[in-house]
C-alpha cells in the first residue's frame, strides 16, 4: 500500500498508486531516493559516447553515399530529351 505522502520527495501520492508520480519511488525500493533514476537506462556522468559508438558500430568511418554517375548521366539524357520534344 502506498503512503499518502512520498517519504522521499514529499509529493502527495494518489490512492492505490504503485509508485510516486514525482520521483518514482515505490514499495520495492522502499520509497528510496535511488528509485528515481535506477533502471531507466540513462547514462551517468562517466558515460563515454565515443567508446560506446565504437563498440556499437565499429571503428570504420562511414562511406559517403551519393548518386552514382550512371544516375547523373540518365538525368542529363532525360532533360535533353525533354528539351528536344519541348522545342518541336
FENSULWO-V287172 format. One record per backbone hydrogen bond with DSSP energy under -0.5 kcal/mol. NH is the residue of the N-H (numbers start at 0). CO is the residue of the C=O. If there is no record, write none. Layout:
# FENSULWO-V287172
[[NH	CO] [NH	CO]]
This chain:
# FENSULWO-V287172
[[5	10] [9	5] [12	3] [13	11] [16	13] [19	24] [23	19] [26	17] [29	26] [30	25] [34	31] [35	32] [37	33] [39	36] [46	43] [48	46] [51	47] [52	48] [53	49] [54	50] [55	51] [56	52] [57	53] [70	67] [71	67] [72	68] [73	69] [74	70] [75	71] [76	72] [77	73] [78	74] [79	75] [80	76] [81	77] [82	78] [83	79] [84	80] [85	81] [86	82] [87	83]]
